[in-house]
Every structure is written in C-alpha cells, then in structure tokens.
Amino acid sequence: MDVTGRPTRRAVARGIAASAAAAALPCPSFAQSAARIVVIGGGFGGASCARALRKLDARLQVTLIEPNRIFTACPFSNEVIAGLREIEVQQFGYDKIVAESVTVIPQAAAKVDTHARTVGLADRSSVGYDRLVLAPGIDLRFDALPGYDEAASLKMPHAWKAGEQTTLLRKQIEAMEDGGVVVLAVPAAPLRCPPAPYERASLIAHYLKTKKPRSKILILDAKDGFSQQRLFEGAWKELYPDMIERIALSQGGRVTSVDPATGTIVTDFGNYTAEVASVIPPQKAGRIAEIAGAADNTGWCPIDPVSFGSKLLPNVHVIGDACIAGQIPKSASAANAQGNACAAVIANLISGKSPDMPRLNGACYNTVAPGYAFSLSGIYQPKEDQFAEVEVKTSPVDAPREVRQQEAEKAQNWFKTITVDAFG
Amino acid sequence: MPSALINVPRTAKRGDIIEIKTLMSHIMETGYRHLASGEVVPRDIITSFSCRYNGTEIFRADLFQAIAANPFITFFTTATESGKFEFEWIGDKGFSETASASIIVE
C-alpha cells in the first residue's frame, strides 16, 4: 500500500490471493468442531498417518479408504518367496485402526473432486474432506515393457506388490528343476524399494543353494549401480559363489521386451531363456493419484517437502511411494515416517499453526541369508524444495558375521515396530 | 577397459530395414569437473563413431561432452547384400576401438 492509504492494485491482488488461500483452509471454528481428514490407501504411509492423526487430535474425523480388508506387507516378502517365511505373518487387518475411531471404508476410491472436496467411491457414494491425504503406493506400468501386461505377470511374476504374486513366484521356484535359470529383470529408477531386487536374488540363491544347487540366477538390470552394491556383491561372493550373475545397463542388461509364452527375455544385445522369470516392470504412483490430478508427467506426485502438500492440487497431501521425495528412497520405512510427519503437519494446520520442519528417519534392512543382514539408515530434511539426505549410515563392508547376525535380529525388530506403528 | 556390444541381425531379406545397436563402455569425462583439490579432471570422451557396410560408410556421429557415459547408439539401414559391418570409435587420449558383425542377406 502507498502512503496515501489507498491500496495499490498489486496489494489488492495480493489481498485477494490471501483471502482465497484462507478460504482454502478449513475455517478455525469449524475445524475445532470436527475437521474431516480423508486418507486414501491403507499401506504403511496411509495407515500410519490415519492413526497418528487420531492420536494428535482426537477431535479430527479421520476416514481411511482402502479396498483390501487385509494388507500384505512387502518388507520381508522376499523371504516368503525363498520359503523362509509364510505369507500370513506379512498380513495385517484394520481392526485396531477401527477401534481407534478411524472410519475405515473398505472400497476403492474412484475419483477426487478438489473443488467440492469430495472423494467418490466405487459404489458411487462420496465422502467429503477438509484435507485429503493420498497414500496410494505404486501401480505397475503394464504399458511400459513390450510383452509384459497383466496376463504376463501371471507367467513372469513381478511380486512387487506383496500377496498372490509373492506366493506365485515362490511356487514357480519350488516347482523348478535343479539346473534351471531364474532371471530377475530390474527396471531403471525410480522404483519401490531400490535394493529389493538384489535381496530377492540373494534369498532365491539361498533357496537354490540348499535345494537345487546346480541352478543359477541372472539379473538383467537397467541400472549400472545400486544401493548397498558392495555389501551385496561381497555377500554373493562369500555365500553364493558363481550362482548369481548380473548384467548391468552398460553391459547391455536393460530388458526391452519379454515373451511369456516361451520364457524369453530380450535385451538390446541378447536373448535369454528363463525357467523362472521375475519381471519387475517400471512403476508409477497408484492410479487414484493420476485420476485426482496429483501426478505429473513422470507418473509420480510432486510435493512441497515441508508440508507434503501436492504442488498440483489444493488441500491435498501425498505421502509414501507415490510422492516425489527427493533423496528418500521409496520404502515402507519412508512411508511410515512421512505418514507420521504429514499427520503432524495437518494437525498443526487445522489448529492454525505453521508446520514444523520435518526430519525423517529411514531404515532399510536387507537380508541375504538367514541370520545375515545389513542396512542403510538415513536422515532426510527439506532443502531447496526437495528432501535431501543429511546423514546416512551403511553397514561396514568388512564386518564379522556376528555383526550381520545382529543386523538380522534388528531387522526382525524393525518389522515388528513398523507394523505395530502402522496397524496397531 | 573398453568393451563394445553390437547387435546386428544375423539374417535379413534384401531390402529390409534393419536396426543396428551399439554400446561402447566409456567414462565420457566432460573436462568440466573439478576434484576436491580444485584440479580439473581432464576431458576424456569418445569424439567420433562410424559404421561401414562392406567398406562404404553408412553412418557417422560426432560425440560431445553432453553425451552420457557408455554411449548407446542405434540406427537403421537397408540390408542390401551379405557382408560385414565394421564399427569404429575414436576419442581423446588416443582412444580407438573397432568391432564388426556379419549379416547374411537372402
């Protein structure tokens, strides 16, 4: 405003923008009675967020929309594939979350109307919200790898969403004759749980070494380097010499097409035949993110790292694998941390406070054999509009076996802790 | 350690348009990076790639710093006669590599 007290055009424009922004926030009196928070997706991110919201502010009306009545966890699911664990211990229900007065709607979200602030459900009813949290995880891109569609995934399981795919891959490996080749096709980044393909190779090698020692594993990789590479390669040399071969991107490892009928996997420079193939296709944010308009042309959702607020939609937050979180790897641990941090942001916003700067902890355990694990843990904070790694710790490369044993025990405890935090 | 990957169809019909794929392992150091000590990392890139089909050059490319490590070059040509494709990569620090592949044209 100028000295005459007359509002300048610019100030008026700013005032209009400010009141529009204020209108976008739930008005305080209403919010204090009962702000409605809807969370779409009941995985590690969404379930943790819904529970944390209720704990932070008991007045919040929290709704969790999740079509599956049972959630099957991905961490440790590679052990299921290798026959070291049963799928049931990976499964969690929502009863405890319901008991904490979160309304759980066992339906798929079909659309999001960000003007009316409603979520349309599969049965055509709708739920209103003041703030919406999208935690839809990933979808597999069945259009990205020629020959690999949903039908192909029944022949060449991705097992990248735990459940039937996990047990299918296990059955195929159990049915394979000794001397067979198991091929793992690994996509370029970004992908859910970046070190998991190599953990999978390790644990399948453990099974084969024990039961079918003439068999081999071939990793066809669209990347050159990978997370905890020296640790994995050291363990392979120590535990599974000559069993695991990896062809990296620069050696022509990128898979360009597959033929599930013949078990053929084609790269730019070769054709490979697999007795068992686990083809992990490229990925994108879960479908509702795209329908809502929260995903950009990368297929993932850009966010403001301080608030997890969508850069594309008002009053919408995106957490977990679906969001673009800078240097934070897509993992259950990250989703859980983001779910809790996002709940704190929302509780603050509703009570009129500005969000605190999140500081997220991420842990990633990899098991390469029973009683043999290593890990990477990081601390992440917003920096220049993106999450940056401010601290990272990786297990030492030349540690004695006792250390690997201890890490294997820590991994078990980590799983217990994170699943209790997410599902009660 | 340089290594070339080549993918040329083993056979083709006369007149077919065929795809040729090549990948050369190379760091493609731009010459713009500095070490922690401030020293410039000298440029080390492939500067030229060419392909001859029975002695006649059918494809050539100049490479620059903006091209990523391990250049992957693919192109198409018409299969005219049986014979040999010869590939050559030339670069900084005396880099010179060749590879070849045969084709039977029916």
Interface residues (C-beta under 8 A of the other chain):
Chain A: D224 L249 S250 Q251 G252 D268 F269 G270
Chain B: S3 L5 I6 N7 K21 L23 S25 A69 N70 F72 T74
